[in-house]
Each structure stands twice: as structure tokens, then as C-alpha cells.
Amino acid sequence: MDHLATLVTKIAQHTDCDGVHPTKIPNLSLIRVSNPTEPVRGVTQPSLCIVVQGSKHVTLADHTYEYGAGCHLVASVELPVVNRVVAASP
């Protein structure tokens, strides 16, 4: 089994439904989304987001970044963005 498939299996064991799932590790949460979403405006906090399935769009000013399974996005400062899950499944 490859590393990404192993990670998918491990995360699924801790996310039985959609939403934000805090872990015992401070400031580490697992987020599960089973359907594409509408764009959501907000301010992203400094973070590391790793996508293990599906894909996500993040728009900052005039630039849209798409990242999917096995990719990540790092935000080192607070940024005004529009987030959208574009590919997701149960």
C-alpha cells in the first residue's frame, strides 16, 4: 500500500463524519468534507493543509491555486482568501 493510501485509511479511522476533528496533538485537526462546497470567503490563519483525497481551490487576490491528493498548501501569515472544495466524495 502506498503512503497516501495509508494516510487516507488512518484519517478515515478518526473522521466518521464531515467536519473538523481535533486531535490530541495541539493545533492539529483533521477536516473531512464529502461533497464539493460553494466558495467561502475568510481569513486563513498560518497553517499547513495537506489534501489526501479530492481537490481544493484557494483564491488569493487574482490568483487561484488548485491542489489535490498528495499536495499541500502552506500559509505563513493571515491571508484573505476564498476557499472551495471542488472534488470530494464520501
Secondary structure, DSSP 8 states (H G I E B T S, - for coil): --HHHHHHHHHHTT-SSSEEEE-SSTT-EEEE--S----EEEEE-SEEEE-SSSEEEEEETTEEEEEETT-EEEE-S-EEEEEEEEE---
